Amino acid sequence: MGNGLLSSVLNVKRVCITLAIVCISLRAVAGASTSRSKKTMEVEGKINQLKRHVIKSIQSEDGDIIDCIDIYKQPAFRHPALRNHTIQMAPSDNPSIMTTGMPEAFTKIDTSSSIFRTSQLWRKKGSCPKGTIPIRRIQKNNMAKASLPVDYGRKKAQNSHRGTEMDENKIQNLLQSNHSMAILITEGYSYTGAKGDIKVFNPHVEYDDEWTTSQIALKSAVLQDYECVESGWAVNPGIYGDRKTRFFVYWTADSGKKTGCFDLTCPGFVQTSSKVALGAAIHPISTTDGLPYQITLYLFRDPSTGNWWVQYDEKTNVGYFPPELFAYLPQTAQTVQWGGEVYSSRIGGFTPHTSTQMGSGQFPILEESSGYVKRIRVRDNSMILKFPEQVDHYTDEYRCYDVRYLGDYIEDPEFYFGGPGRNELCP
């Protein structure tokens, strides 16, 4: 009888333990479900904010949907510092002031044949009416991949290269976490603008959480929480949902920790152009044995307003980064960088290294098949576009992505960069 009672007590305990486990599991499932539901609501809310202000939609042949949004209803004005912002519709000065007494190569505007120029495919299907701006529609599943909706469109935090000794043979000791760069850099002056012709390719990106860019960047002097404005082209499946080459702008006020984003994925950048869509695919694209298609980008500070304008292909002022976003950049930038960047968790000693490419995906050995930046210019307080007085070139991983600077015996110096990522020398 005693044994039977003991057995019954043990059975009751087992049932209680089982019920407790089931309850805990159900609570965990319910909590996870609530968390997912909250995230879904945040994603849908962010997307629906823009949908309410759509005046016209354009279906591009490359699959994008471009929404024409009232210029006064764009995402920028959700930023607390910009709620009473007055839009500057055009720069207050001529951003392409040139010098006299300099070589012609330094002062001329590129008027070469249009076969070397790019366009955006969505323009074949229509245009946005006056008073609106084109915004590439964000797909719900792309934003949902971010750990938090607020992080969608943001680069992972990183440190600045400024202040380092530039040496192309360095590999590991200066490497930023998960970022590999191959850049031309000038620093130490007060820069109010930077310009260059960037060759456009469609490099391979191995995983969806990786990306590759070619860009111009102006940065503040603060190393750990540097401020930055950038523009260029990117292959970024995490943001755009595919592996097309796309035009982008980017900003951050704290090296990507809590502020900034690509394009209009967060409040900040103020767009004024109705002709260029941020994040839209670029066409056509260079091939290693074909025509050298390129984009000309010019980032410059307006002396009257402090706005950092982005000019696309010599003639289109896309919009600007307002000074209210920054603490240091409202005055000048102390560093300018031209070149390429790869983001991956599989770099910096990780084996196997990512096979995500930079530039054309080839090392800068043959000029014709390499990624490049030409007509490299800066502007300082003299308001004159000129080649920098001093430049250095640097790569994080020269066995994976390398650099080549042509400055001797050439009237207008050129910078070549890129690489395949994983290869025999970069296993």
C-alpha positions in Angstrom: 0.0 0.0 0.0 2.9 2.3 0.9 4.5 1.6 -2.4 1.2 2.4 -4.3 0.8 5.7 -2.5 4.4 6.7 -3.3 3.9 5.8 -6.9 0.8 8.0 -7.0 2.6 10.9 -5.5 5.4 10.5 -8.0 2.9 10.4 -10.9 1.3 13.6 -9.6 4.7 15.3 -9.5 5.5 14.2 -13.0 2.1 15.6 -14.3 2.8 18.9 -12.4 6.3 19.2 -13.9 5.0 18.4 -17.4 2.2 21.0 -17.0 4.7 23.6 -15.8 6.9 22.9 -18.8 4.0 23.2 -21.2 2.9 26.5 -19.6 6.4 27.9 -19.8 6.6 26.9 -23.5 3.3 28.4 -24.3 4.3 31.6 -22.6 7.5 31.7 -24.6 5.6 31.0 -27.9 3.1 33.7 -27.0 5.9 36.1 -26.2 7.6 35.4 -29.4 4.3 35.7 -31.3 3.6 39.0 -29.6 7.1 40.2 -30.5 6.7 39.2 -34.1 3.3 40.8 -34.2 4.7 44.1 -32.8 7.5 44.0 -35.3 5.1 43.4 -38.2 2.9 46.3 -37.0 5.9 48.6 -36.9 7.0 47.5 -40.4 3.5 48.0 -41.8 3.1 51.3 -40.1 6.4 52.6 -41.5 5.5 51.6 -45.1 1.9 52.9 -44.8 3.2 56.3 -43.7 4.4 56.9 -47.3 1.5 55.1 -49.1 -0.9 57.8 -47.7 0.9 60.5 -49.7 1.3 58.7 -53.0 0.2 60.8 -55.9 1.3 58.5 -58.7 3.0 55.1 -59.0 5.3 54.0 -61.8 6.0 50.3 -62.5 9.6 50.0 -63.7 10.6 47.2 -66.1 13.3 46.1 -63.7 10.6 45.3 -61.1 10.8 48.4 -58.9 7.7 50.5 -58.1 8.4 54.2 -57.9 5.9 56.2 -55.9 5.6 60.0 -56.6 5.3 61.6 -53.2 4.4 65.2 -52.3 7.7 66.8 -51.7 6.5 68.3 -48.4 5.4 64.8 -47.2 8.7 63.1 -47.7 10.3 61.0 -44.8 12.9 63.7 -43.9 10.4 65.8 -42.1 9.7 63.1 -39.5 13.1 63.8 -38.0 12.6 65.9 -34.8 15.2 68.5 -35.9 13.5 69.0 -39.3 9.8 69.4 -38.5 9.9 73.1 -39.2 12.5 72.9 -42.0 12.2 75.1 -45.0 13.1 73.2 -48.2 16.0 74.7 -50.2 14.9 74.0 -53.8 18.3 74.7 -55.4 21.9 75.5 -54.3 22.5 79.2 -53.6 25.8 79.2 -55.5 27.3 77.6 -58.7 28.7 74.4 -57.3 31.1 73.9 -60.2 33.2 77.1 -59.8 36.5 76.3 -61.5 39.9 78.0 -61.3 42.0 79.8 -63.9 45.6 79.0 -64.6 45.2 75.3 -64.1 45.6 72.4 -66.6 42.5 72.0 -68.8 42.0 68.4 -67.5 41.4 69.9 -64.0 38.9 72.6 -65.1 36.7 71.1 -67.8 33.3 69.6 -67.4 33.1 66.1 -68.9 31.1 66.3 -72.1 32.0 62.9 -73.5 29.6 60.8 -75.5 26.4 59.8 -73.7 27.2 56.1 -74.4 29.4 56.2 -71.3 26.6 57.7 -69.1 24.0 55.8 -67.1 20.3 56.2 -66.5 17.5 54.8 -64.3 15.2 52.4 -66.0 12.0 53.6 -64.3 12.2 56.8 -66.3 11.3 54.9 -69.5 7.8 54.2 -68.0 7.0 57.8 -66.9 7.9 60.7 -64.7 6.9 62.3 -61.5 4.8 65.5 -61.7 6.1 68.8 -60.5 5.9 69.2 -56.7 6.6 65.5 -56.1 9.7 63.3 -55.6 10.3 59.7 -56.7 10.7 57.2 -53.9 11.4 53.6 -54.5 8.8 51.5 -52.7 10.2 49.5 -49.8 9.1 45.9 -49.8 7.7 44.7 -46.5 9.7 41.4 -46.5 13.0 43.4 -46.9 12.4 45.7 -44.0 11.2 42.7 -41.9 14.6 41.1 -42.2 16.2 43.8 -40.0 16.5 43.0 -36.4 14.4 46.0 -35.6 12.5 48.2 -38.1 14.5 51.3 -36.8 17.7 49.5 -37.9 16.6 49.0 -41.5 18.8 50.9 -43.9 21.6 51.5 -41.4 25.2 50.4 -41.8 26.7 48.5 -38.9 28.8 50.7 -36.6 32.4 51.2 -37.6 35.4 53.4 -36.8 37.0 55.9 -39.1 40.3 55.3 -40.9 41.3 58.9 -40.2 44.5 59.3 -38.2 46.0 56.0 -39.3 49.3 55.7 -41.0 48.5 54.8 -44.6 50.4 51.8 -45.8 49.1 49.5 -48.6 50.8 46.5 -47.1 49.0 46.5 -43.8 46.4 43.8 -43.5 44.9 43.0 -40.1 46.0 45.7 -37.6 43.9 48.5 -38.9 40.9 46.4 -40.0 37.5 47.6 -39.1 35.2 45.0 -37.7 33.3 43.4 -40.7 34.3 46.2 -43.0 37.0 46.0 -45.7 38.0 49.2 -47.5 40.2 50.1 -50.5 40.4 53.9 -50.6 42.1 57.0 -51.7 42.1 59.5 -48.8 43.0 63.1 -48.1 42.8 64.6 -44.7 43.7 67.5 -42.4 42.1 70.4 -44.3 38.7 72.1 -44.2 36.8 70.5 -47.1 33.5 71.8 -48.4 33.1 69.5 -51.3 34.4 66.4 -53.2 33.8 65.1 -56.7 34.7 62.2 -58.9 33.8 60.0 -61.9 33.0 56.4 -60.6 33.0 53.5 -62.9 29.8 51.4 -62.5 29.9 47.6 -62.2 27.7 44.8 -60.9 30.0 42.8 -58.6 29.1 39.5 -57.0 27.7 39.5 -53.5 27.9 36.1 -51.9 25.3 36.3 -49.0 22.2 38.4 -48.5 23.6 40.1 -45.3 26.6 41.4 -47.2 27.1 44.4 -49.5 29.6 46.2 -51.7 29.8 49.9 -52.6 31.9 52.3 -54.6 31.5 55.9 -53.3 32.7 59.3 -52.3 32.6 60.1 -48.5 33.2 63.2 -46.5 33.8 62.7 -42.8 34.4 64.7 -39.6 37.5 64.5 -37.5 36.0 62.6 -34.6 37.3 59.0 -34.8 34.9 56.9 -32.7 31.6 58.8 -33.5 32.5 60.3 -36.8 29.9 62.1 -38.9 29.7 61.3 -42.6 27.9 62.0 -45.9 28.3 59.6 -48.8 27.0 58.9 -52.3 27.8 56.2 -54.9 26.6 52.9 -56.1 25.8 49.8 -54.2 24.9 46.1 -54.5 23.0 45.5 -51.2 20.5 42.7 -51.1 19.7 43.3 -47.4 18.4 46.8 -48.2 17.1 46.4 -51.8 16.1 42.8 -51.9 18.1 41.9 -55.0 21.6 42.1 -56.5 21.2 45.0 -58.9 23.6 48.0 -58.9 21.8 51.0 -57.4 22.5 54.6 -56.8 22.6 55.6 -53.1 23.2 58.3 -50.6 24.1 57.7 -46.9 24.6 59.6 -43.7 25.4 59.1 -40.1 26.1 61.3 -37.1 27.7 58.7 -34.9 29.5 56.2 -37.1 26.3 54.2 -37.6 25.6 53.4 -34.0 22.1 54.9 -33.7 21.7 57.4 -36.5 21.7 57.5 -40.3 20.7 55.3 -43.2 20.8 54.6 -46.9 18.6 56.8 -49.1 15.2 57.7 -47.6 14.8 54.6 -45.4 14.9 56.9 -42.3 14.3 60.7 -41.8 17.2 62.8 -42.7 18.1 63.4 -46.4 15.9 66.0 -48.1 15.2 65.2 -51.7 14.4 68.0 -54.2 14.8 66.3 -57.6 11.8 64.7 -59.4 14.1 63.0 -61.9 16.4 60.7 -59.8 15.1 58.0 -57.4 17.4 57.1 -54.6 18.0 53.3 -54.5 16.9 52.9 -58.1 18.8 50.6 -60.4 21.5 52.0 -62.6 21.6 51.1 -66.3 23.7 50.2 -68.3 26.5 48.6 -66.4 30.2 48.3 -67.3 31.7 45.0 -68.1 35.4 44.2 -67.8 35.7 44.0 -71.6 33.0 46.5 -72.5 32.3 50.3 -72.4 33.3 52.2 -69.2 29.9 53.4 -67.9 30.3 55.8 -65.1 28.5 58.2 -62.8 29.8 61.6 -61.8 29.0 62.6 -58.2 29.7 65.9 -56.5 29.0 66.4 -52.8 29.3 70.0 -51.6 28.3 72.3 -48.8 26.1 75.3 -49.5 27.8 78.3 -48.0 24.5 80.1 -47.2 22.6 77.3 -45.6 25.2 74.7 -44.6 23.2 72.0 -46.5 25.4 69.2 -48.0 24.1 68.8 -51.6 24.4 65.7 -53.8 24.8 66.4 -57.5 24.4 63.6 -60.0 26.0 63.5 -63.4 27.0 67.2 -63.6 23.5 68.6 -63.8 21.0 67.1 -61.4 20.9 68.4 -57.8 19.3 65.4 -56.1 18.9 66.9 -52.6 20.8 67.5 -49.5 21.8 66.5 -45.9 20.7 69.4 -43.6 23.2 70.6 -41.1 20.7 70.0 -38.3 21.6 66.3 -38.5 25.2 66.9 -37.4 27.4 68.5 -34.8 30.6 69.0 -36.8 29.8 68.7 -40.5 27.7 71.9 -40.5 31.0 73.7 -41.0 33.5 71.6 -43.0 34.7 68.0 -43.4 38.2 67.0 -42.4 38.5 63.8 -44.4 37.5 62.8 -47.9 37.6 59.2 -49.2 37.1 57.8 -52.7 36.9 54.0 -53.4 35.3 50.8 -52.4 33.9 49.1 -49.3 32.7 45.6 -48.6 30.6 44.6 -45.5 30.6 41.0 -44.3 31.0 39.0 -41.1 33.4 36.8 -43.2 36.4 39.1 -43.5 39.3 40.1 -41.3 40.8 36.7 -40.6 37.6 34.7 -41.1 38.1 31.5 -43.1 36.8 31.0 -45.6 36.8 34.7 -46.6 33.7 36.0 -48.3 33.7 35.9 -52.1 31.8 39.2 -52.2 33.6 41.4 -54.8 34.6 45.0 -54.8 34.7 47.3 -57.9 34.7 45.1 -61.0 35.6 42.0 -59.0 39.2 42.1 -60.4 42.4 43.4 -58.9 43.5 46.8 -60.3 46.2 45.5 -62.6 44.6 46.3 -65.9 43.2 49.8 -66.0 40.5 48.9 -68.6 38.9 46.1 -66.5 39.2 47.7 -63.0 37.0 49.8 -60.8 38.1 53.4 -60.8 37.6 57.0 -59.7 38.8 59.7 -62.1 38.7 63.5 -62.2 39.2 63.4 -58.4 38.5 66.8 -56.9 38.0 68.6 -53.5 36.7 72.0 -52.7 37.8 74.0 -49.7 37.0 77.5 -48.3 38.5 79.0 -51.5 35.4 77.6 -53.2 37.6 76.2 -56.0 37.5 72.6 -57.3 41.0 71.2 -57.5 43.0 68.0 -57.0 43.9 67.4 -53.3 47.3 68.8 -52.2 48.1 65.5 -50.6 46.6 62.0 -50.9 47.3 58.5 -49.5 46.0 55.2 -50.6 45.0 52.4 -48.3 43.5 48.9 -48.3 42.5 46.7 -45.3 43.2 43.4 -47.1 45.5 43.8 -50.1 45.3 40.1 -50.8 41.5 40.4 -51.2 41.0 43.9 -52.4 43.8 46.1 -53.6 44.5 49.7 -54.8 46.5 51.4 -57.5 47.2 55.1 -57.7 48.4 56.7 -60.9 49.8 60.1 -60.1 53.1 60.3 -61.9 53.5 61.2 -65.6 49.8 61.9 -65.9 48.1 65.3 -66.0 45.0 64.2 -64.0 45.7 61.5 -61.4 43.5 58.4 -61.3 42.7 55.8 -58.6 42.0 52.2 -59.3 40.7 49.7 -56.8 38.8 46.4 -56.3 39.2 42.7 -56.0 37.5 39.3 -55.9 37.5 38.7 -52.2 38.2 35.0 -51.7 41.0 33.7 -53.9 44.2 31.7 -53.6 46.0 34.5 -51.7 42.9 35.3 -49.6 41.5 31.9 -48.7 
